Amino acid sequence: MPIPEDVTGDEIDKDVRQELQSLPKTLADDVARNLVMVARLIDEDPEGAYGYSRVALRLASRVAAVREAAGFAAYANQKYGEALAEFRAARRMTGSVDLWPVMADCERGLGRPEKALDMAGAPEVNKLDKAGQVEMRLVAAGARRDLGQLDAAIVTLQSPELASNSVQPWTARLRYAYADALLAVGREGEAREWFAKAVEADRDGSTDASDRLAELDGVEFVDALDETEGDSGTQGEGTGAEDAPKAASEEDGDDD
């Protein structure tokens, strides 16, 4: 697959580069460049990222970082069986438990929430760092919801990390999941409070907490151009904004 000239392979993490040193230099450079493309595309073009991951996998299937990257690319494309196989391979190679939460989430994706809950109670969870443990809690709560155990999902998310006022990389997502779980059981007032807390912590826009909060506050977003339809043919002048908030006159009738 084509790779832009500005991608050299030096952009990858130094630990991954060290893993690739077991390969001949030219091959290592080719694999590195494909891995860079996986990382570059996985959020906005997961299908493209998947294609590059398959190239890297064909070139260096015995490198754990390659198997891990292939797993995440498959996961981003909802190929959960394939992703799980790659994550298991990477774990066998490294002995690390870091992939345990995403492996459990693959089980959810395969329609096996009970297996995900089994993994949430496994000894491996105690070996995870704080971020991994929070991720595992999110997966377990999602599995509870898959099984229709809505109240249990709420309890699962209640933790010191949720109660903490400090903002960590996982804070916004944890608060968002808790708000969503509360809303699922009709506790709208509490849900609004936690969506607001999620907005406060969501510094990089990783959730749509602000939109969910607006919905609860009775605000809907409409296309500004719709407001000008039926006028004298002008499309409006001034702000240049595509959307504008408007208070709804009636109450508006939304996983991890």
Summary of the structure (lengths in Angstrom):
residues: 256
radius of gyration: 22.2
end to end distance: 32.4
largest distance: 70.1
contacts: 762
relative contact order: 0.06
helix: 62%
strand: 4%
